[in-house]
Amino acid sequence: MRIPTIEEEDLRRSHRERRRLISERTAHINRIKGLLFGQGIRVDNIKSLALEKLVTGDGRRLPPRVIAEIVREMKRLAIVQGQIDEVERERDLAPTACKETEKKRHLLLQLKSIGPTNAAVLSREVYYRHFDNQRQIGSFLGLTPSPYDSGEEERCQGISRAGSGHVRAVMIEAAWLWVQHQPKSGLTRWFLERTAGQSKRVRKIMIVALARKLAIALWRFVELGLVPEGAILSPRVTARAR
């Protein structure tokens, strides 16, 4: 197993920090909604909150200290959002010595369904490595079947779950997005043929299998330039090409 260089490890800081900041943002939003819910007020969008106009479930104005606490939470939320914007700019635009990895990130962005976050994670956490074959990719992501053999019974007990759980989750998310945004691709047809009329449980099992197939297809794309069967380029890429 090749150990990442100092530059490769440093390149990962941006998307890893963004992940933590997203969790912090969610916590602030949930805290604000929780404070309002405690006063009998339900809100879906806190961006346009007019606290002075809100009325509690029993018809009162919000208590002053509740308002003050919410205002402080909103200020902290604004700080976190500003840092998310900053770290996303760093992730996408900051110069780096890892030219080959960045080339692969830009290649992934050419495919519709793969956005800046997933392109950064997959290129910098997965495809920066050299793989000899497709089995190594599935093993690295923990998406290969894990057989069970007791001597009397042989069966598959799920995937191996080796490697980073977060990266594996990103790959599975990428598979769901692929099905949604690449409906005419061979991979999507493969998935739909096997899940037509099936339960949600079966779809969740099969999306893991699709994630493994997609990981291999993306590896072939960034290494050999082989576009996945039936895949279309992102509109933002085709627009730049005109």
Secondary structure, DSSP 8 states (H G I E B T S, - for coil): -----HHHHHHTHHHHHHHHHHHHHHHHHHHHHHHHHTTT---S--TT--GGG-B-TTS-B--HHHHHHHHHHHHHHHHHHHHHHHHHHHHHHS--S-HHHHHHHHHHHTBTT--HHHHHHHHHHTTTS--SSHHHHHHHHT-SEEEEE-SS-EEEEEE---S-HHHHHHHHHHHHHHHHH-TTSHHHHHHHHHHTT--HHHHHHHHHHHHHHHHHHHHHHHHH----TT--B-HHHHHHH-
